[in-house]
Amino acid sequence: MSEVFLLWHSRELGNDETDDKLVGVYSSHAEAQAAIARKLAFPGFRDHPDGFLIDRSELDRDAWSEGFGLGED
């Protein structure tokens, strides 16, 4: 099993909206953490330092195993 680590940054815009960015994809959790340290030097990221999320993902595996709703209940 091969895995990667996706580094996301998200900040709330208000009105239940967010600004989500995929910062990068890394070979290890440690590499993703190192990227956070680098990004904190830049405007926007340093203003929202709690917005980072590291998400582990397996290669060649579907992230969605089912469909999704389109607002119908």
C-alpha positions as CSV (number, residue, x, y, z in Angstrom):
1,M,0.0,0.0,0.0
2,S,1.4,3.4,-1.0
3,E,0.2,6.5,0.7
4,V,0.6,10.2,0.3
5,F,-0.1,13.2,2.6
6,L,-2.2,16.0,1.2
7,L,-1.7,19.4,2.9
8,W,-4.8,21.6,2.8
9,H,-5.3,25.1,4.1
10,S,-8.8,26.4,4.8
11,R,-10.2,29.7,6.2
12,E,-13.7,30.8,6.9
13,L,-15.1,33.6,4.7
14,G,-18.4,33.9,6.5
15,N,-21.9,33.0,5.4
16,D,-20.9,29.3,5.7
17,E,-18.3,29.7,3.0
18,T,-14.7,28.6,3.2
19,D,-11.6,29.3,1.1
20,D,-9.9,25.9,0.7
21,K,-6.5,25.4,-0.9
22,L,-4.6,22.2,-1.7
23,V,-1.1,23.4,-0.7
24,G,0.7,20.2,-1.8
25,V,1.1,16.4,-1.8
26,Y,3.9,14.9,0.2
27,S,5.5,11.5,0.7
28,S,5.4,11.6,4.5
29,H,3.6,13.3,7.3
30,A,6.9,14.8,8.4
31,E,7.3,16.4,4.9
32,A,3.8,17.9,5.1
33,Q,4.6,19.3,8.5
34,A,7.8,20.8,7.1
35,A,5.7,22.5,4.4
36,I,3.5,24.0,7.0
37,A,6.6,25.6,8.7
38,R,7.7,27.0,5.3
39,K,4.2,28.4,4.4
40,L,3.8,30.2,7.8
41,A,6.4,32.7,6.5
42,F,3.9,33.9,3.8
43,P,1.0,36.4,4.1
44,G,-2.4,34.7,4.4
45,F,-1.0,31.5,5.8
46,R,0.7,33.2,8.7
47,D,-2.6,35.2,9.3
48,H,-4.5,31.9,9.6
49,P,-2.0,29.4,11.1
50,D,-4.7,27.1,12.4
51,G,-6.1,26.5,9.0
52,F,-3.8,23.6,8.0
53,L,-4.9,20.0,7.7
54,I,-2.8,17.0,6.7
55,D,-4.9,14.3,5.2
56,R,-3.4,10.8,4.5
57,S,-4.6,9.2,1.3
58,E,-3.9,5.8,-0.3
59,L,-2.8,5.7,-3.9
60,D,-5.0,3.9,-6.4
61,R,-8.0,3.8,-4.1
62,D,-11.3,5.6,-4.6
63,A,-11.9,8.4,-2.1
64,W,-15.7,8.2,-2.6
65,S,-17.2,4.7,-2.3
66,E,-20.7,5.9,-2.9
67,G,-22.5,8.8,-4.7
68,F,-23.4,12.1,-3.1
69,G,-26.6,14.0,-2.6
70,L,-27.7,16.9,-4.8
71,G,-29.9,18.5,-2.2
72,E,-32.7,16.0,-2.5
73,D,-33.8,14.5,0.8
